[in-house]
Amino acid sequence: MQLKCPVCEEWLETDVCQAVENGHKFHWNCFFKMQSSVERCALCIEDNLPPEYDCFKLKMNEVNVYEDKASMRDMAHEIFTCNICGHAGTSTEIKLHTEEDCENVGCTCAIC
């Protein structure tokens, strides 16, 4: 299951869209930004798709991008672990934890 946007590498929690032809998922803004500025989609290259089927080469009426509420629901219930201290929680809880609560945030030691 693809849980991160391949453009910004953030969790696909909100504003998710999916190219129906190949199933690649992005944030809306990332998709539209990359479509106009990048020659090829990294996921399309990785999947060995021919250039004519690349996410960023297709015209909007060929991409059939839609809001992917299923991914947003999946993300809301998935359990993640803090990379810093090992605390577990939903994506929203981990995001808040790493921004505010994690005792090791900002630490510059070799372990963190």
N, CA, C and O atoms as a Tinker XYZ file with bonds, in Angstrom:
   448  protein
     1  N      0.847000   -1.171000    0.000000    73     2
     2  CA     0.000000    0.000000    0.000000    64     1     3
     3  C      0.900000    1.244000    0.000000    63     2     4     5
     4  O      1.823000    1.352000    0.808000    81     3
     5  N      0.625000    2.161000   -0.896000    73     3     6
     6  CA     1.394000    3.403000   -0.985000    64     5     7
     7  C      0.854000    4.390000    0.041000    63     6     8     9
     8  O     -0.286000    4.840000   -0.077000    81     7
     9  N      1.661000    4.733000    1.052000    73     7    10
    10  CA     1.204000    5.594000    2.132000    64     9    11
    11  C      1.805000    6.992000    2.094000    63    10    12    13
    12  O      1.342000    7.884000    2.806000    81    11
    13  N      2.833000    7.195000    1.269000    73    11    14
    14  CA     3.475000    8.510000    1.184000    64    13    15
    15  C      3.403000    9.043000   -0.240000    63    14    16    17
    16  O      3.444000    8.281000   -1.206000    81    15
    17  N      3.298000   10.346000   -0.352000    73    15    18
    18  CA     3.315000   11.018000   -1.652000    64    17    19
    19  C      4.735000   10.911000   -2.215000    63    18    20    21
    20  O      5.690000   11.246000   -1.514000    81    19
    21  N      4.902000   10.455000   -3.457000    73    19    22
    22  CA     6.243000   10.322000   -4.012000    64    21    23
    23  C      6.914000   11.657000   -4.313000    63    22    24    25
    24  O      8.118000   11.699000   -4.564000    81    23
    25  N      6.162000   12.732000   -4.291000    73    23    26
    26  CA     6.723000   14.051000   -4.593000    64    25    27
    27  C      7.274000   14.703000   -3.332000    63    26    28    29
    28  O      8.453000   15.055000   -3.278000    81    27
    29  N      6.419000   14.868000   -2.309000    73    27    30
    30  CA     6.839000   15.569000   -1.086000    64    29    31
    31  C      7.256000   14.609000    0.023000    63    30    32    33
    32  O      7.815000   15.036000    1.033000    81    31
    33  N      6.988000   13.316000   -0.158000    73    31    34
    34  CA     7.307000   12.272000    0.809000    64    33    35
    35  C      6.600000   12.442000    2.148000    63    34    36    37
    36  O      7.060000   11.930000    3.168000    81    35
    37  N      5.480000   13.161000    2.141000    73    35    38
    38  CA     4.637000   13.295000    3.332000    64    37    39
    39  C      3.551000   12.219000    3.272000    63    38    40    41
    40  O      3.251000   11.686000    2.203000    81    39
    41  N      2.962000   11.905000    4.440000    73    39    42
    42  CA     1.896000   10.908000    4.499000    64    41    43
    43  C      0.701000   11.344000    3.666000    63    42    44    45
    44  O      0.361000   12.526000    3.628000    81    43
    45  N      0.071000   10.394000    3.005000    73    43    46
    46  CA    -1.126000   10.659000    2.214000    64    45    47
    47  C     -2.350000   10.609000    3.127000    63    46    48    49
    48  O     -3.106000    9.637000    3.130000    81    47
    49  N     -2.524000   11.676000    3.896000    73    47    50
    50  CA    -3.638000   11.735000    4.848000    64    49    51
    51  C     -4.802000   12.546000    4.297000    63    50    52    53
    52  O     -5.960000   12.152000    4.442000    81    51
    53  N     -4.504000   13.662000    3.673000    73    51    54
    54  CA    -5.556000   14.543000    3.159000    64    53    55
    55  C     -5.197000   14.985000    1.750000    63    54    56    57
    56  O     -4.042000   14.898000    1.332000    81    55
    57  N     -6.203000   15.459000    1.023000    73    55    58
    58  CA    -6.022000   15.978000   -0.334000    64    57    59
    59  C     -5.311000   14.968000   -1.230000    63    58    60    61
    60  O     -4.371000   15.315000   -1.946000    81    59
    61  N     -5.767000   13.717000   -1.185000    73    59    62
    62  CA    -5.158000   12.634000   -1.941000    64    61    63
    63  C     -5.875000   12.451000   -3.272000    63    62    64    65
    64  O     -7.102000   12.516000   -3.341000    81    63
    65  N     -5.102000   12.221000   -4.323000    73    63    66
    66  CA    -5.678000   11.882000   -5.616000    64    65    67
    67  C     -4.936000   10.678000   -6.165000    63    66    68    69
    68  O     -3.821000   10.373000   -5.741000    81    67
    69  N     -5.566000    9.997000   -7.114000    73    67    70
    70  CA    -4.965000    8.795000   -7.688000    64    69    71
    71  C     -5.170000    8.790000   -9.189000    63    70    72    73
    72  O     -6.270000    9.053000   -9.676000    81    71
    73  N     -4.097000    8.486000   -9.928000    73    71    74
    74  CA    -4.204000    8.308000  -11.377000    64    73    75
    75  C     -4.806000    6.932000  -11.613000    63    74    76    77
    76  O     -4.185000    5.920000  -11.289000    81    75
    77  N     -5.997000    6.887000  -12.169000    73    75    78
    78  CA    -6.732000    5.635000  -12.319000    64    77    79
    79  C     -5.970000    4.638000  -13.190000    63    78    80    81
    80  O     -5.996000    3.439000  -12.912000    81    79
    81  N     -5.302000    5.103000  -14.224000    73    79    82
    82  CA    -4.646000    4.205000  -15.176000    64    81    83
    83  C     -3.557000    3.338000  -14.548000    63    82    84    85
    84  O     -3.363000    2.198000  -14.968000    81    83
    85  N     -2.836000    3.863000  -13.540000    73    83    86
    86  CA    -1.735000    3.085000  -12.968000    64    85    87
    87  C     -1.777000    2.997000  -11.446000    63    86    88    89
    88  O     -0.940000    2.315000  -10.855000    81    87
    89  N     -2.710000    3.657000  -10.804000    73    87    90
    90  CA    -2.872000    3.558000   -9.360000    64    89    91
    91  C     -1.935000    4.406000   -8.528000    63    90    92    93
    92  O     -1.973000    4.332000   -7.300000    81    91
    93  N     -1.096000    5.211000   -9.159000    73    91    94
    94  CA    -0.161000    6.042000   -8.398000    64    93    95
    95  C     -0.920000    7.137000   -7.664000    63    94    96    97
    96  O     -1.819000    7.768000   -8.219000    81    95
    97  N     -0.540000    7.355000   -6.396000    73    95    98
    98  CA    -1.233000    8.320000   -5.547000    64    97    99
    99  C     -0.322000    9.487000   -5.213000    63    98   100   101
   100  O      0.890000    9.328000   -5.065000    81    99
   101  N     -0.931000   10.674000   -5.095000    73    99   102
   102  CA    -0.226000   11.921000   -4.830000    64   101   103
   103  C     -1.122000   12.825000   -3.997000    63   102   104   105
   104  O     -2.318000   12.566000   -3.865000    81   103
   105  N     -0.549000   13.886000   -3.432000    73   103   106
   106  CA    -1.367000   14.999000   -2.953000    64   105   107
   107  C     -1.791000   15.780000   -4.196000    63   106   108   109
   108  O     -1.041000   15.850000   -5.170000    81   107
   109  N     -2.974000   16.359000   -4.168000    73   107   110
   110  CA    -3.468000   17.134000   -5.315000    64   109   111
   111  C     -2.426000   18.147000   -5.780000    63   110   112   113
   112  O     -2.052000   18.174000   -6.953000    81   111
   113  N     -1.962000   18.979000   -4.850000    73   111   114
   114  CA    -1.024000   20.050000   -5.217000    64   113   115
   115  C      0.275000   19.505000   -5.791000    63   114   116   117
   116  O      0.814000   20.065000   -6.746000    81   115
   117  N      0.777000   18.433000   -5.227000    73   115   118
   118  CA     2.023000   17.836000   -5.722000    64   117   119
   119  C      1.841000   17.311000   -7.143000    63   118   120   121
   120  O      2.702000   17.500000   -8.002000    81   119
   121  N      0.714000   16.654000   -7.376000    73   119   122
   122  CA     0.457000   16.110000   -8.710000    64   121   123
   123  C      0.458000   17.218000   -9.757000    63   122   124   125
   124  O      1.154000   17.122000  -10.768000    81   123
   125  N     -0.317000   18.266000   -9.516000    73   123   126
   126  CA    -0.436000   19.339000  -10.513000    64   125   127
   127  C      0.866000   20.102000  -10.687000    63   126   128   129
   128  O      1.200000   20.520000  -11.796000    81   127
   129  N      1.606000   20.287000   -9.594000    73   127   130
   130  CA     2.895000   20.968000   -9.686000    64   129   131
   131  C      3.873000   20.145000  -10.524000    63   130   132   133
   132  O      4.543000   20.681000  -11.406000    81   131
   133  N      3.951000   18.861000  -10.250000    73   131   134
   134  CA     4.903000   18.009000  -10.952000    64   133   135
   135  C      4.494000   17.759000  -12.403000    63   134   136   137
   136  O      5.348000   17.611000  -13.277000    81   135
   137  N      3.200000   17.714000  -12.652000    73   135   138
   138  CA     2.739000   17.460000  -14.019000    64   137   139
   139  C      3.240000   18.526000  -14.981000    63   138   140   141
   140  O      3.510000   18.239000  -16.147000    81   139
   141  N      3.362000   19.747000  -14.499000    73   139   142
   142  CA     3.790000   20.834000  -15.380000    64   141   143
   143  C      5.295000   21.076000  -15.349000    63   142   144   145
   144  O      5.806000   21.870000  -16.139000    81   143
   145  N      6.022000   20.397000  -14.439000    73   143   146
   146  CA     7.442000   20.732000  -14.318000    64   145   147
   147  C      8.411000   19.561000  -14.448000    63   146   148   149
   148  O      9.617000   19.783000  -14.552000    81   147
   149  N      7.926000   18.333000  -14.445000    73   147   150
   150  CA     8.812000   17.172000  -14.481000    64   149   151
   151  C      8.502000   16.331000  -15.710000    63   150   152   153
   152  O      7.344000   16.162000  -16.093000    81   151
   153  N      9.548000   15.815000  -16.313000    73   151   154
   154  CA     9.374000   15.031000  -17.531000    64   153   155
   155  C      8.706000   13.684000  -17.281000    63   154   156   157
   156  O      7.831000   13.279000  -18.047000    81   155
   157  N      9.113000   12.971000  -16.202000    73   155   158
   158  CA     8.575000   11.639000  -15.924000    64   157   159
   159  C      8.270000   11.480000  -14.436000    63   158   160   161
   160  O      8.937000   12.066000  -13.584000    81   159
   161  N      7.265000   10.690000  -14.148000    73   159   162
   162  CA     6.908000   10.321000  -12.778000    64   161   163
   163  C      7.876000    9.229000  -12.320000    63   162   164   165
   164  O      8.082000    8.245000  -13.030000    81   163
   165  N      8.472000    9.400000  -11.136000    73   163   166
   166  CA     9.426000    8.416000  -10.616000    64   165   167
   167  C      8.783000    7.043000  -10.441000    63   166   168   169
   168  O      9.433000    6.025000  -10.676000    81   167
   169  N      7.512000    7.001000  -10.032000    73   167   170
   170  CA     6.831000    5.716000   -9.866000    64   169   171
   171  C      6.585000    5.035000  -11.210000    63   170   172   173
   172  O      6.676000    3.812000  -11.313000    81   171
   173  N      6.273000    5.824000  -12.241000    73   171   174
   174  CA     6.066000    5.263000  -13.578000    64   173   175
   175  C      7.365000    4.671000  -14.111000    63   174   176   177
   176  O      7.357000    3.613000  -14.741000    81   175
   177  N      8.480000    5.353000  -13.859000    73   175   178
   178  CA     9.789000    4.839000  -14.280000    64   177   179
   179  C     10.083000    3.541000  -13.537000    63   178   180   181
   180  O     10.505000    2.555000  -14.140000    81   179
   181  N      9.857000    3.547000  -12.219000    73   179   182
   182  CA    10.098000    2.360000  -11.389000    64   181   183
   183  C      9.243000    1.178000  -11.848000    63   182   184   185
   184  O      9.691000    0.032000  -11.811000    81   183
   185  N      8.010000    1.462000  -12.282000    73   183   186
   186  CA     7.089000    0.413000  -12.745000    64   185   187
   187  C      7.304000    0.050000  -14.215000    63   186   188   189
   188  O      6.554000   -0.751000  -14.774000    81   187
   189  N      8.324000    0.636000  -14.837000    73   187   190
   190  CA     8.653000    0.387000  -16.248000    64   189   191
   191  C      7.504000    0.695000  -17.203000    63   190   192   193
   192  O      7.315000    0.004000  -18.204000    81   191
   193  N      6.741000    1.736000  -16.886000    73   191   194
   194  CA     5.670000    2.143000  -17.783000    64   193   195
   195  C      6.252000    2.951000  -18.937000    63   194   196   197
   196  O      7.167000    3.746000  -18.724000    81   195
   197  N      5.744000    2.768000  -20.156000    73   195   198
   198  CA     6.241000    3.561000  -21.274000    64   197   199
   199  C      5.910000    5.040000  -21.069000    63   198   200   201
   200  O      4.921000    5.368000  -20.413000    81   199
   201  N      6.730000    5.929000  -21.623000    73   199   202
   202  CA     6.522000    7.373000  -21.423000    64   201   203
   203  C      5.114000    7.863000  -21.763000    63   202   204   205
   204  O      4.606000    8.781000  -21.120000    81   203
   205  N      4.495000    7.268000  -22.749000    73   203   206
   206  CA     3.156000    7.742000  -23.130000    64   205   207
   207  C      2.090000    7.452000  -22.074000    63   206   208   209
   208  O      0.997000    8.016000  -22.133000    81   207
   209  N      2.392000    6.579000  -21.108000    73   207   210
   210  CA     1.461000    6.282000  -20.020000    64   209   211
   211  C      1.887000    6.916000  -18.697000    63   210   212   213
   212  O      1.296000    6.638000  -17.654000    81   211
   213  N      2.896000    7.752000  -18.740000    73   211   214
   214  CA     3.401000    8.403000  -17.540000    64   213   215
   215  C      2.341000    9.335000  -16.951000    63   214   216   217
   216  O      1.651000   10.044000  -17.683000    81   215
   217  N      2.218000    9.326000  -15.626000    73   215   218
   218  CA     1.246000   10.179000  -14.925000    64   217   219
   219  C      1.328000   11.636000  -15.377000    63   218   220   221
   220  O      0.307000   12.275000  -15.629000    81   219
   221  N      2.540000   12.148000  -15.475000    73   219   222
   222  CA     2.723000   13.567000  -15.726000    64   221   223
   223  C      2.667000   13.930000  -17.204000    63   222   224   225
   224  O      2.693000   15.113000  -17.542000    81   223
   225  N      2.591000   12.943000  -18.091000    73   223   226
   226  CA     2.498000   13.211000  -19.528000    64   225   227
   227  C      1.058000   13.196000  -20.021000    63   226   228   229
   228  O      0.738000   13.811000  -21.039000    81   227
   229  N      0.201000   12.503000  -19.309000    73   227   230
   230  CA    -1.189000   12.396000  -19.742000    64   229   231
   231  C     -1.911000   13.719000  -19.581000    63   230   232   233
   232  O     -1.609000   14.498000  -18.677000    81   231
   233  N     -2.863000   13.967000  -20.461000    73   231   234
   234  CA    -3.712000   15.153000  -20.323000    64   233   235
   235  C     -4.677000   14.891000  -19.176000    63   234   236   237
   236  O     -4.970000   13.737000  -18.861000    81   235
   237  N     -5.161000   15.930000  -18.567000    73   235   238
   238  CA    -6.013000   15.775000  -17.390000    64   237   239
   239  C     -7.229000   14.890000  -17.667000    63   238   240   241
   240  O     -7.640000   14.121000  -16.799000    81   239
   241  N     -7.800000   14.988000  -18.848000    73   239   242
   242  CA    -8.973000   14.158000  -19.133000    64   241   243
   243  C     -8.587000   12.690000  -19.330000    63   242   244   245
   244  O     -9.465000   11.828000  -19.350000    81   243
   245  N     -7.290000   12.387000  -19.475000    73   243   246
   246  CA    -6.820000   11.012000  -19.589000    64   245   247
   247  C     -6.373000   10.448000  -18.240000    63   246   248   249
   248  O     -6.329000    9.231000  -18.062000    81   247
   249  N     -6.047000   11.310000  -17.306000    73   247   250
   250  CA    -5.532000   10.866000  -16.016000    64   249   251
   251  C     -6.663000   10.413000  -15.099000    63   250   252   253
   252  O     -6.478000    9.488000  -14.307000    81   251
   253  N     -7.809000   11.037000  -15.190000    73   251   254
   254  CA    -8.946000   10.711000  -14.334000    64   253   255
   255  C     -8.573000   10.769000  -12.857000    63   254   256   257
   256  O     -8.806000    9.823000  -12.104000    81   255
   257  N     -8.000000   11.874000  -12.466000    73   255   258
   258  CA    -7.604000   12.059000  -11.068000    64   257   259
   259  C     -8.852000   12.330000  -10.238000    63   258   260   261
   260  O     -9.715000   13.112000  -10.636000    81   259
   261  N     -8.939000   11.684000   -9.090000    73   259   262
   262  CA   -10.076000   11.875000   -8.205000    64   261   263
   263  C     -9.608000   11.885000   -6.762000    63   262   264   265
   264  O     -8.502000   11.446000   -6.449000    81   263
   265  N    -10.458000   12.385000   -5.899000    73   263   266
   266  CA   -10.124000   12.390000   -4.473000    64   265   267
   267  C    -10.216000   10.963000   -3.947000    63   266   268   269
   268  O    -11.249000   10.311000   -4.097000    81   267
   269  N     -9.159000   10.483000   -3.343000    73   267   270
   270  CA    -9.076000    9.106000   -2.871000    64   269   271
   271  C     -9.397000    9.037000   -1.383000    63   270   272   273
   272  O     -8.498000    9.063000   -0.543000    81   271
   273  N    -10.676000    8.949000   -1.066000    73   271   274
   274  CA   -11.106000    8.928000    0.333000    64   273   275
   275  C    -10.717000    7.622000    1.027000    63   274   276   277
   276  O    -10.542000    7.604000    2.245000    81   275
   277  N    -10.581000    6.538000    0.275000    73   275   278
   278  CA   -10.183000    5.260000    0.873000    64   277   279
   279  C     -8.781000    5.357000    1.466000    63   278   280   281
   280  O     -8.537000    4.856000    2.564000    81   279
   281  N     -7.864000    5.992000    0.756000    73   279   282
   282  CA    -6.495000    6.153000    1.281000    64   281   283
   283  C     -6.498000    7.002000    2.539000    63   282   284   285
   284  O     -5.789000    6.707000    3.501000    81   283
   285  N     -7.298000    8.056000    2.524000    73   283   286
   286  CA    -7.364000    8.915000    3.696000    64   285   287
   287  C     -7.922000    8.148000    4.895000    63   286   288   289
   288  O     -7.459000    8.334000    6.020000    81   287
   289  N     -8.908000    7.292000    4.661000    73   287   290
   290  CA    -9.468000    6.465000    5.730000    64   289   291
   291  C     -8.430000    5.462000    6.226000    63   290   292   293
   292  O     -8.273000    5.267000    7.431000    81   291
   293  N     -7.714000    4.821000    5.278000    73   291   294
   294  CA    -6.669000    3.859000    5.662000    64   293   295
   295  C     -5.612000    4.525000    6.532000    63   294   296   297
   296  O     -5.201000    3.968000    7.550000    81   295
   297  N     -5.176000    5.698000    6.140000    73   295   298
   298  CA    -4.138000    6.415000    6.886000    64   297   299
   299  C     -4.609000    6.761000    8.290000    63   298   300   301
   300  O     -3.822000    6.727000    9.236000    81   299
   301  N     -5.879000    7.092000    8.429000    73   299   302
   302  CA    -6.404000    7.498000    9.734000    64   301   303
   303  C     -6.367000    6.355000   10.742000    63   302   304   305
   304  O     -6.311000    6.598000   11.947000    81   303
   305  N     -6.397000    5.103000   10.262000    73   303   306
   306  CA    -6.448000    3.952000   11.157000    64   305   307
   307  C     -5.137000    3.177000   11.237000    63   306   308   309
   308  O     -4.997000    2.292000   12.081000    81   307
   309  N     -4.187000    3.491000   10.382000    73   307   310
   310  CA    -2.887000    2.811000   10.378000    64   309   311
   311  C     -2.098000    3.213000   11.626000    63   310   312   313
   312  O     -2.149000    4.371000   12.040000    81   311
   313  N     -1.378000    2.281000   12.223000    73   311   314
   314  CA    -0.544000    2.572000   13.391000    64   313   315
   315  C      0.906000    2.759000   12.924000    63   314   316   317
   316  O      1.455000    1.924000   12.205000    81   315
   317  N      1.497000    3.853000   13.342000    73   315   318
   318  CA     2.865000    4.206000   12.967000    64   317   319
   319  C      3.713000    4.314000   14.224000    63   318   320   321
   320  O      3.197000    4.409000   15.338000    81   319
   321  N      5.026000    4.298000   14.021000    73   319   322
   322  CA     5.966000    4.395000   15.129000    64   321   323
   323  C      6.866000    5.608000   14.926000    63   322   324   325
   324  O      7.356000    5.851000   13.823000    81   323
   325  N      7.078000    6.361000   15.992000    73   323   326
   326  CA     7.983000    7.507000   15.960000    64   325   327
   327  C      9.393000    6.996000   15.670000    63   326   328   329
   328  O      9.882000    6.098000   16.356000    81   327
   329  N     10.040000    7.561000   14.667000    73   327   330
   330  CA    11.402000    7.167000   14.302000    64   329   331
   331  C     12.420000    7.586000   15.354000    63   330   332   333
   332  O     13.547000    7.091000   15.364000    81   331
   333  N     12.030000    8.491000   16.230000    73   331   334
   334  CA    12.967000    9.030000   17.216000    64   333   335
   335  C     12.952000    8.222000   18.509000    63   334   336   337
   336  O     14.005000    7.849000   19.025000    81   335
   337  N     11.742000    7.949000   19.038000    73   335   338
   338  CA    11.689000    7.306000   20.354000    64   337   339
   339  C     10.915000    5.989000   20.382000    63   338   340   341
   340  O     10.943000    5.284000   21.390000    81   339
   341  N     10.225000    5.646000   19.295000    73   339   342
   342  CA     9.485000    4.389000   19.253000    64   341   343
   343  C      8.032000    4.475000   19.693000    63   342   344   345
   344  O      7.339000    3.458000   19.704000    81   343
   345  N      7.551000    5.663000   20.058000    73   343   346
   346  CA     6.146000    5.843000   20.453000    64   345   347
   347  C      5.245000    5.420000   19.291000    63   346   348   349
   348  O      5.541000    5.736000   18.138000    81   347
   349  N      4.157000    4.712000   19.575000    73   347   350
   350  CA     3.240000    4.241000   18.536000    64   349   351
   351  C      1.920000    4.985000   18.608000    63   350   352   353
   352  O      1.474000    5.371000   19.689000    81   351
   353  N      1.288000    5.189000   17.440000    73   351   354
   354  CA    -0.009000    5.840000   17.374000    64   353   355
   355  C     -0.464000    6.019000   15.938000    63   354   356   357
   356  O      0.236000    5.627000   15.005000    81   355
   357  N     -1.640000    6.611000   15.761000    73   355   358
   358  CA    -2.145000    6.885000   14.417000    64   357   359
   359  C     -1.271000    7.956000   13.773000    63   358   360   361
   360  O     -0.457000    8.589000   14.445000    81   359
   361  N     -1.440000    8.153000   12.486000    73   359   362
   362  CA    -0.616000    9.147000   11.793000    64   361   363
   363  C     -0.786000   10.535000   12.397000    63   362   364   365
   364  O      0.188000   11.276000   12.527000    81   363
   365  N     -2.008000   10.891000   12.766000    73   363   366
   366  CA    -2.254000   12.198000   13.375000    64   365   367
   367  C     -1.567000   12.292000   14.733000    63   366   368   369
   368  O     -0.965000   13.315000   15.057000    81   367
   369  N     -1.657000   11.223000   15.528000    73   367   370
   370  CA    -1.017000   11.211000   16.845000    64   369   371
   371  C      0.503000   11.298000   16.725000    63   370   372   373
   372  O      1.146000   12.016000   17.491000    81   371
   373  N      1.079000   10.571000   15.770000    73   371   374
   374  CA     2.534000   10.590000   15.580000    64   373   375
   375  C      2.989000   11.956000   15.093000    63   374   376   377
   376  O      4.034000   12.452000   15.513000    81   375
   377  N      2.210000   12.563000   14.211000    73   375   378
   378  CA     2.570000   13.901000   13.722000    64   377   379
   379  C      2.617000   14.890000   14.887000    63   378   380   381
   380  O      3.576000   15.650000   15.019000    81   379
   381  N      1.585000   14.880000   15.731000    73   379   382
   382  CA     1.566000   15.761000   16.907000    64   381   383
   383  C      2.692000   15.406000   17.868000    63   382   384   385
   384  O      3.352000   16.289000   18.417000    81   383
   385  N      2.904000   14.133000   18.064000    73   383   386
   386  CA     3.953000   13.667000   18.976000    64   385   387
   387  C      5.325000   14.184000   18.536000    63   386   388   389
   388  O      6.075000   14.718000   19.353000    81   387
   389  N      5.652000   14.029000   17.268000    73   387   390
   390  CA     6.986000   14.436000   16.802000    64   389   391
   391  C      7.142000   15.954000   16.747000    63   390   392   393
   392  O      8.258000   16.470000   16.817000    81   391
   393  N      6.026000   16.665000   16.622000    73   391   394
   394  CA     6.105000   18.129000   16.590000    64   393   395
   395  C      6.136000   18.747000   17.983000    63   394   396   397
   396  O      6.713000   19.816000   18.179000    81   395
   397  N      5.502000   18.057000   18.969000    73   395   398
   398  CA     5.337000   18.690000   20.274000    64   397   399
   399  C      5.787000   17.853000   21.472000    63   398   400   401
   400  O      6.399000   18.385000   22.399000    81   399
   401  N      5.495000   16.559000   21.466000    73   399   402
   402  CA     5.630000   15.760000   22.675000    64   401   403
   403  C      6.900000   14.926000   22.797000    63   402   404   405
   404  O      7.328000   14.612000   23.908000    81   403
   405  N      7.504000   14.567000   21.677000    73   403   406
   406  CA     8.641000   13.643000   21.738000    64   405   407
   407  C      9.782000   14.287000   22.516000    63   406   408   409
   408  O     10.244000   15.376000   22.176000    81   407
   409  N     10.230000   13.602000   23.561000    73   407   410
   410  CA    11.281000   14.159000   24.421000    64   409   411
   411  C     12.613000   14.304000   23.701000    63   410   412   413
   412  O     13.489000   15.034000   24.165000    81   411
   413  N     12.779000   13.618000   22.568000    73   411   414
   414  CA    14.050000   13.675000   21.850000    64   413   415
   415  C     14.044000   14.625000   20.651000    63   414   416   417
   416  O     15.052000   14.737000   19.953000    81   415
   417  N     12.921000   15.312000   20.401000    73   415   418
   418  CA    12.858000   16.244000   19.276000    64   417   419
   419  C     13.858000   17.367000   19.511000    63   418   420   421
   420  O     13.898000   17.965000   20.586000    81   419
   421  N     14.645000   17.639000   18.516000    73   419   422
   422  CA    15.653000   18.699000   18.631000    64   421   423
   423  C     16.981000   18.224000   19.167000    63   422   424   425
   424  O     17.958000   18.972000   19.157000    81   423
   425  N     17.032000   16.986000   19.636000    73   423   426
   426  CA    18.297000   16.456000   20.150000    64   425   427
   427  C     19.283000   16.269000   19.005000    63   426   428   429
   428  O     18.896000   15.824000   17.924000    81   427
   429  N     20.512000   16.593000   19.219000    73   427   430
   430  CA    21.524000   16.467000   18.163000    64   429   431
   431  C     22.535000   15.367000   18.452000    63   430   432   433
   432  O     23.599000   15.325000   17.835000    81   431
   433  N     22.209000   14.477000   19.386000    73   431   434
   434  CA    23.163000   13.396000   19.678000    64   433   435
   435  C     23.195000   12.384000   18.534000    63   434   436   437
   436  O     22.308000   12.395000   17.680000    81   435
   437  N     24.174000   11.534000   18.504000    73   435   438
   438  CA    24.349000   10.549000   17.428000    64   437   439
   439  C     23.250000    9.513000   17.408000    63   438   440   441
   440  O     23.001000    8.914000   16.362000    81   439
   441  N     22.579000    9.276000   18.527000    73   439   442
   442  CA    21.528000    8.265000   18.591000    64   441   443
   443  C     20.238000    8.764000   17.959000    63   442   444   445
   444  O     19.579000    8.020000   17.232000    81   443
   445  N     19.870000   10.004000   18.223000    73   443   446
   446  CA    18.636000   10.580000   17.683000    64   445   447
   447  C     18.848000   11.073000   16.280000    63   446   448
   448  O     17.919000   11.590000   15.660000    81   447
